[in-house]
């Protein structure tokens, strides 16, 4: 038999340069994780925050600091108006008007009817200071607009009623004080008293006459005429409304900065 051929011995695997990690034992306790950088106990303190770098121009100079803007404050809203005062009651106006009307009509009935002055025509009371002289006035004061025309009678009635309504509306709208109410009541009561005379007799019954020694007054008047004259003066010279106080101006001039 011949010789068997020689074969080279088998090659062994080369040893790895990196040693293999040992297999982890599942029964062994886990090692604590390493603390994060800069945190936890025993670590280094955190780094201080960096200051913002100041901007520098290309030429190496720092820009000028920005100025604060001054802006005007928005105008404050106007103050709310004060609450309206409570409405005054019109007792004075109504009471005075009613009193004048009653006194006027009662005095005319006593003098003209009870004392029969419409027939006697004249009675001396305190001559010449105060006397009773009967006079029928178809016009207004001092006999103005006096005429026998029937149309003038109704014109004067309409004018007197219109004046009373106008003053009543003024009272309701303005609500004046005591002086204004008394004056308006005098005028309304006197005007209505003469209206009743025109409706009842066709003319106003005048019977009061005041004269002086050596001078005889040719005109007569009544209580309603006195009330009308006094009421007109009172309405003219009554105190006017008080002006509202001026609002305070802001002391800072209404400017603020930010």
C-alpha beads as a LAMMPS data file, in Angstrom:
LAMMPS data file: protein, C-alpha beads

258 atoms
257 bonds

1 atom types
1 bond types

-500.0 500.0 xlo xhi
-500.0 500.0 ylo yhi
-500.0 500.0 zlo zhi

Masses

1 110.0

Atoms # bond

1 1 1 0.000 0.000 0.000
2 1 1 1.093 3.428 -0.591
3 1 1 1.685 6.183 1.940
4 1 1 -1.313 8.341 2.952
5 1 1 -1.093 11.967 1.931
6 1 1 -0.077 14.418 4.505
7 1 1 -2.838 17.014 5.310
8 1 1 -2.112 20.278 7.188
9 1 1 -3.437 20.453 10.679
10 1 1 -6.773 22.338 11.145
11 1 1 -6.526 26.069 11.928
12 1 1 -7.607 27.276 15.359
13 1 1 -9.765 30.468 15.574
14 1 1 -7.796 33.511 16.471
15 1 1 -8.374 34.941 19.885
16 1 1 -10.434 38.194 19.871
17 1 1 -8.603 41.351 20.812
18 1 1 -11.519 42.483 22.967
19 1 1 -12.280 40.165 25.815
20 1 1 -15.900 39.111 25.961
21 1 1 -17.941 40.539 28.735
22 1 1 -18.818 38.075 31.387
23 1 1 -22.420 36.979 31.451
24 1 1 -24.515 38.914 33.902
25 1 1 -25.671 36.987 36.873
26 1 1 -29.479 37.492 37.185
27 1 1 -29.271 36.972 40.914
28 1 1 -26.729 39.751 41.458
29 1 1 -28.105 43.205 42.682
30 1 1 -28.186 46.023 40.210
31 1 1 -25.591 48.717 40.634
32 1 1 -26.899 52.302 41.313
33 1 1 -26.966 54.588 38.319
34 1 1 -24.345 57.218 38.130
35 1 1 -25.580 60.728 39.071
36 1 1 -26.158 63.193 36.271
37 1 1 -23.589 65.838 35.675
38 1 1 -24.107 68.804 37.937
39 1 1 -27.010 67.290 39.864
40 1 1 -27.673 65.000 42.776
41 1 1 -25.786 64.648 45.956
42 1 1 -22.090 64.903 45.792
43 1 1 -22.126 66.448 42.288
44 1 1 -20.553 69.662 41.207
45 1 1 -22.658 72.889 41.609
46 1 1 -24.554 73.977 38.476
47 1 1 -22.777 76.510 36.331
48 1 1 -23.728 80.144 36.803
49 1 1 -26.029 81.584 34.086
50 1 1 -24.222 83.486 31.440
51 1 1 -24.738 87.213 31.269
52 1 1 -26.291 88.463 28.049
53 1 1 -23.663 89.744 25.794
54 1 1 -23.972 93.373 24.896
55 1 1 -24.434 94.090 21.248
56 1 1 -21.467 95.706 19.587
57 1 1 -21.516 97.507 16.317
58 1 1 -19.230 96.646 13.443
59 1 1 -16.937 99.549 14.340
60 1 1 -16.531 98.238 17.868
61 1 1 -18.728 100.842 19.610
62 1 1 -21.695 99.937 21.758
63 1 1 -25.088 101.308 20.720
64 1 1 -26.650 104.042 22.825
65 1 1 -29.195 102.855 25.406
66 1 1 -32.785 103.026 24.211
67 1 1 -34.761 105.933 25.592
68 1 1 -38.083 105.489 27.296
69 1 1 -41.059 106.630 25.323
70 1 1 -43.436 109.102 26.911
71 1 1 -46.990 108.460 25.870
72 1 1 -50.107 110.364 26.625
73 1 1 -52.591 108.662 28.819
74 1 1 -55.999 108.103 27.392
75 1 1 -58.435 110.795 28.527
76 1 1 -60.434 109.710 31.513
77 1 1 -64.127 109.225 30.878
78 1 1 -66.285 112.118 32.001
79 1 1 -67.625 111.742 35.525
80 1 1 -71.077 110.373 35.864
81 1 1 -73.693 113.104 36.335
82 1 1 -74.993 113.435 39.888
83 1 1 -78.329 111.802 40.560
84 1 1 -81.254 114.143 39.988
85 1 1 -82.651 115.711 43.126
86 1 1 -85.947 114.372 44.349
87 1 1 -88.931 116.047 42.740
88 1 1 -90.431 118.793 44.812
89 1 1 -94.066 118.507 45.573
90 1 1 -96.317 121.247 44.266
91 1 1 -98.362 121.668 47.432
92 1 1 -97.505 125.362 47.712
93 1 1 -98.625 126.178 44.168
94 1 1 -101.865 124.222 44.406
95 1 1 -102.705 125.437 47.898
96 1 1 -102.073 129.104 47.139
97 1 1 -104.053 128.956 43.872
98 1 1 -107.013 127.345 45.632
99 1 1 -106.885 129.816 48.520
100 1 1 -106.794 132.848 46.175
101 1 1 -109.698 131.502 44.140
102 1 1 -111.853 130.888 47.228
103 1 1 -111.059 134.269 48.821
104 1 1 -111.708 136.125 45.564
105 1 1 -115.070 134.512 44.878
106 1 1 -116.177 134.740 48.514
107 1 1 -115.322 138.456 48.752
108 1 1 -117.181 139.175 45.507
109 1 1 -120.261 137.324 46.694
110 1 1 -120.254 139.159 50.053
111 1 1 -119.734 142.641 48.592
112 1 1 -121.654 142.382 45.325
113 1 1 -124.514 140.134 46.379
114 1 1 -124.825 140.214 50.189
115 1 1 -124.038 143.925 50.585
116 1 1 -125.896 144.679 47.327
117 1 1 -123.085 146.838 46.006
118 1 1 -124.278 146.232 42.454
119 1 1 -127.303 148.394 43.303
120 1 1 -125.792 150.771 45.887
121 1 1 -122.708 151.361 43.704
122 1 1 -120.646 153.047 46.475
123 1 1 -119.873 152.461 50.165
124 1 1 -117.333 154.436 52.201
125 1 1 -115.200 152.353 54.558
126 1 1 -112.126 154.455 55.451
127 1 1 -112.511 157.479 53.230
128 1 1 -110.474 158.234 51.151
129 1 1 -108.015 155.414 51.873
130 1 1 -110.348 152.491 51.300
131 1 1 -113.804 152.580 49.744
132 1 1 -116.116 150.197 47.897
133 1 1 -116.932 151.341 44.382
134 1 1 -118.774 148.981 42.041
135 1 1 -117.284 148.667 38.533
136 1 1 -117.844 146.087 35.811
137 1 1 -114.681 145.663 33.756
138 1 1 -115.119 143.881 30.395
139 1 1 -111.391 144.257 29.643
140 1 1 -108.194 143.701 31.575
141 1 1 -106.497 145.826 34.240
142 1 1 -107.239 149.574 34.106
143 1 1 -110.011 148.895 31.599
144 1 1 -107.646 148.025 28.759
145 1 1 -109.242 146.113 25.857
146 1 1 -112.611 146.947 27.306
147 1 1 -115.410 146.590 24.784
148 1 1 -118.993 145.403 24.658
149 1 1 -118.265 142.956 21.838
150 1 1 -119.126 139.394 22.833
151 1 1 -116.141 137.982 20.969
152 1 1 -113.677 139.908 23.171
153 1 1 -115.150 138.234 26.242
154 1 1 -114.274 134.778 24.927
155 1 1 -110.904 135.902 23.653
156 1 1 -109.933 137.078 27.130
157 1 1 -111.239 133.844 28.658
158 1 1 -109.138 131.808 26.224
159 1 1 -106.041 133.914 26.917
160 1 1 -106.428 133.533 30.692
161 1 1 -106.889 129.761 30.438
162 1 1 -103.867 129.453 28.130
163 1 1 -101.713 131.382 30.639
164 1 1 -102.848 129.102 33.462
165 1 1 -102.006 125.984 31.433
166 1 1 -98.599 127.343 30.451
167 1 1 -97.694 128.161 34.068
168 1 1 -98.939 124.746 35.198
169 1 1 -96.711 123.032 32.630
170 1 1 -93.771 125.153 33.787
171 1 1 -94.422 124.123 37.389
172 1 1 -94.540 120.448 36.453
173 1 1 -91.321 120.626 34.417
174 1 1 -89.154 122.913 36.558
175 1 1 -90.465 122.170 40.061
176 1 1 -89.366 125.545 41.470
177 1 1 -88.835 126.357 45.109
178 1 1 -91.296 127.824 47.549
179 1 1 -91.072 131.360 46.170
180 1 1 -91.726 130.240 42.603
181 1 1 -94.608 128.010 43.629
182 1 1 -96.288 130.719 45.683
183 1 1 -95.941 133.235 42.848
184 1 1 -97.338 130.786 40.308
185 1 1 -100.211 129.905 42.622
186 1 1 -101.117 133.575 43.066
187 1 1 -101.187 134.159 39.326
188 1 1 -103.185 131.020 38.509
189 1 1 -105.725 131.601 41.281
190 1 1 -106.284 135.236 40.293
191 1 1 -106.631 134.455 36.596
192 1 1 -109.182 131.704 37.254
193 1 1 -111.154 134.025 39.550
194 1 1 -111.569 136.587 36.787
195 1 1 -112.435 133.837 34.286
196 1 1 -115.332 132.787 36.517
197 1 1 -116.580 136.393 36.583
198 1 1 -116.521 136.641 32.795
199 1 1 -118.428 133.393 32.457
200 1 1 -120.981 134.301 35.144
201 1 1 -121.491 138.057 34.587
202 1 1 -119.887 138.787 31.235
203 1 1 -117.391 141.131 32.958
204 1 1 -115.060 141.192 35.954
205 1 1 -116.565 142.503 39.208
206 1 1 -114.248 145.180 40.672
207 1 1 -115.171 146.839 43.979
208 1 1 -112.021 147.922 45.880
209 1 1 -111.003 151.572 45.557
210 1 1 -108.043 153.277 47.244
211 1 1 -107.477 157.044 46.968
212 1 1 -105.505 159.802 48.664
213 1 1 -106.611 163.075 50.223
214 1 1 -107.137 165.517 47.378
215 1 1 -106.864 162.790 44.720
216 1 1 -109.627 160.387 43.742
217 1 1 -108.628 157.133 42.053
218 1 1 -111.040 156.453 39.167
219 1 1 -110.258 152.734 38.989
220 1 1 -111.432 149.807 41.120
221 1 1 -109.918 146.348 41.499
222 1 1 -110.524 143.073 43.312
223 1 1 -108.628 140.330 45.150
224 1 1 -107.855 138.492 41.907
225 1 1 -106.149 141.563 40.443
226 1 1 -103.936 141.868 43.533
227 1 1 -102.970 138.195 43.293
228 1 1 -102.156 138.436 39.579
229 1 1 -99.934 141.488 40.096
230 1 1 -98.079 139.943 43.064
231 1 1 -97.649 136.599 41.286
232 1 1 -96.184 138.212 38.172
233 1 1 -93.644 140.125 40.268
234 1 1 -92.757 136.973 42.185
235 1 1 -92.092 135.007 39.002
236 1 1 -89.864 137.770 37.652
237 1 1 -87.744 138.145 40.802
238 1 1 -87.656 134.540 41.993
239 1 1 -84.130 133.135 42.576
240 1 1 -82.728 131.250 39.598
241 1 1 -81.292 127.709 39.634
242 1 1 -77.906 127.190 41.275
243 1 1 -75.027 126.405 38.850
244 1 1 -73.569 122.898 39.016
245 1 1 -70.076 122.615 40.645
246 1 1 -67.190 122.381 38.161
247 1 1 -65.415 119.022 37.883
248 1 1 -61.885 118.816 39.371
249 1 1 -59.036 118.704 36.821
250 1 1 -56.349 115.967 37.133
251 1 1 -53.201 117.176 38.852
252 1 1 -50.730 115.011 36.908
253 1 1 -51.749 116.496 33.578
254 1 1 -52.973 113.139 32.292
255 1 1 -49.434 111.844 31.313
256 1 1 -47.645 108.657 32.263
257 1 1 -44.433 106.848 31.246
258 1 1 -43.726 103.244 30.549

Bonds

1 1 1 2
2 1 2 3
3 1 3 4
4 1 4 5
5 1 5 6
6 1 6 7
7 1 7 8
8 1 8 9
9 1 9 10
10 1 10 11
11 1 11 12
12 1 12 13
13 1 13 14
14 1 14 15
15 1 15 16
16 1 16 17
17 1 17 18
18 1 18 19
19 1 19 20
20 1 20 21
21 1 21 22
22 1 22 23
23 1 23 24
24 1 24 25
25 1 25 26
26 1 26 27
27 1 27 28
28 1 28 29
29 1 29 30
30 1 30 31
31 1 31 32
32 1 32 33
33 1 33 34
34 1 34 35
35 1 35 36
36 1 36 37
37 1 37 38
38 1 38 39
39 1 39 40
40 1 40 41
41 1 41 42
42 1 42 43
43 1 43 44
44 1 44 45
45 1 45 46
46 1 46 47
47 1 47 48
48 1 48 49
49 1 49 50
50 1 50 51
51 1 51 52
52 1 52 53
53 1 53 54
54 1 54 55
55 1 55 56
56 1 56 57
57 1 57 58
58 1 58 59
59 1 59 60
60 1 60 61
61 1 61 62
62 1 62 63
63 1 63 64
64 1 64 65
65 1 65 66
66 1 66 67
67 1 67 68
68 1 68 69
69 1 69 70
70 1 70 71
71 1 71 72
72 1 72 73
73 1 73 74
74 1 74 75
75 1 75 76
76 1 76 77
77 1 77 78
78 1 78 79
79 1 79 80
80 1 80 81
81 1 81 82
82 1 82 83
83 1 83 84
84 1 84 85
85 1 85 86
86 1 86 87
87 1 87 88
88 1 88 89
89 1 89 90
90 1 90 91
91 1 91 92
92 1 92 93
93 1 93 94
94 1 94 95
95 1 95 96
96 1 96 97
97 1 97 98
98 1 98 99
99 1 99 100
100 1 100 101
101 1 101 102
102 1 102 103
103 1 103 104
104 1 104 105
105 1 105 106
106 1 106 107
107 1 107 108
108 1 108 109
109 1 109 110
110 1 110 111
111 1 111 112
112 1 112 113
113 1 113 114
114 1 114 115
115 1 115 116
116 1 116 117
117 1 117 118
118 1 118 119
119 1 119 120
120 1 120 121
121 1 121 122
122 1 122 123
123 1 123 124
124 1 124 125
125 1 125 126
126 1 126 127
127 1 127 128
128 1 128 129
129 1 129 130
130 1 130 131
131 1 131 132
132 1 132 133
133 1 133 134
134 1 134 135
135 1 135 136
136 1 136 137
137 1 137 138
138 1 138 139
139 1 139 140
140 1 140 141
141 1 141 142
142 1 142 143
143 1 143 144
144 1 144 145
145 1 145 146
146 1 146 147
147 1 147 148
148 1 148 149
149 1 149 150
150 1 150 151
151 1 151 152
152 1 152 153
153 1 153 154
154 1 154 155
155 1 155 156
156 1 156 157
157 1 157 158
158 1 158 159
159 1 159 160
160 1 160 161
161 1 161 162
162 1 162 163
163 1 163 164
164 1 164 165
165 1 165 166
166 1 166 167
167 1 167 168
168 1 168 169
169 1 169 170
170 1 170 171
171 1 171 172
172 1 172 173
173 1 173 174
174 1 174 175
175 1 175 176
176 1 176 177
177 1 177 178
178 1 178 179
179 1 179 180
180 1 180 181
181 1 181 182
182 1 182 183
183 1 183 184
184 1 184 185
185 1 185 186
186 1 186 187
187 1 187 188
188 1 188 189
189 1 189 190
190 1 190 191
191 1 191 192
192 1 192 193
193 1 193 194
194 1 194 195
195 1 195 196
196 1 196 197
197 1 197 198
198 1 198 199
199 1 199 200
200 1 200 201
201 1 201 202
202 1 202 203
203 1 203 204
204 1 204 205
205 1 205 206
206 1 206 207
207 1 207 208
208 1 208 209
209 1 209 210
210 1 210 211
211 1 211 212
212 1 212 213
213 1 213 214
214 1 214 215
215 1 215 216
216 1 216 217
217 1 217 218
218 1 218 219
219 1 219 220
220 1 220 221
221 1 221 222
222 1 222 223
223 1 223 224
224 1 224 225
225 1 225 226
226 1 226 227
227 1 227 228
228 1 228 229
229 1 229 230
230 1 230 231
231 1 231 232
232 1 232 233
233 1 233 234
234 1 234 235
235 1 235 236
236 1 236 237
237 1 237 238
238 1 238 239
239 1 239 240
240 1 240 241
241 1 241 242
242 1 242 243
243 1 243 244
244 1 244 245
245 1 245 246
246 1 246 247
247 1 247 248
248 1 248 249
249 1 249 250
250 1 250 251
251 1 251 252
252 1 252 253
253 1 253 254
254 1 254 255
255 1 255 256
256 1 256 257
257 1 257 258
